[in-house]
Amino acid sequence: MSVEISPRKLRNGPWAEGYALHVHMLSSSFTGYNEYGHAQFDSVRSPVGELLFQLKYRNDQTAVDPLAEVAAEFLNRWKPPVEGIIPVPPSQARKSQPVVAIATVLAKRTGMPLLGSCLSKVKSTPQMKDVLDYHERMEALKDAFAVGSDEVRGKKVLLFDDLFGSGATVGQIVEMLKTQGGASAVYLLTLTTK
C-alpha cells in the first residue's frame, strides 16, 4: 500500500535536520453542535493524517504498517546518517502507544536499532495540542523528560514523533538528548505537521 506524502522541512529547531511527511489536516469546517453541545467539524485529513487519526482515535492497528512503510521509504530517500530511532514518549496513556508501535516497525524495516528505553516521560503533562501559548507549553514541558542511559552517547540518532506543532516538545527532547544523553546529533522525523 503506497501512501501519498508531501514532505515538509522542519526548520528553526535544535535538530540537525528534520522533516514531516505531510500536513495533518487539509481542511476543517465547523458544521454545528451535536445533541451534547460538542462542536462538530467536517475534517479532511492528508492520507498520512487519516491513517494516524484512525490509529490514535479509532485504535485501528492496521494503520501501523502503512505508516511505518511510508516513513521507511522516506528515510531511504533522505538518508540521514543515524544509528538508531528514538520514539517520543506518549503524553497520554493508551492500550497501544501509536508512536512506539510505528517506531518499532520502522526500526525493523530499516534495520536500525530502536532506542526506546533511553528516553522517558517523568512528569505528567497536558496534551501539547491543547496548550496554545508557547511559553505555557515550555513551562508544562519543564523537567517532563529524562535521558536514562548511555545508549545515545556519541551517536547520531533519529527522534520520531507523530505530530509536529510548535516544536516545543521535540525541541526540548533534542536538547536533552544532546546535553544529558551526549548524542552527537539528533535528526527529526514526524508523520505530520499542523
KAWOKA-V296803 format. One line per field, one symbol per residue. burial: 1 if it has 24 or more other C-alpha atoms within 12 Angstrom, else 0. Layout:
burial: ???
//
This chain:
burial: 00111010110011111111111110000000000000000000111111111011000010111111111101100001011111111110000011111111111011011111011110001001000000001101100111100011101111111111111111111111110111111111111111
//
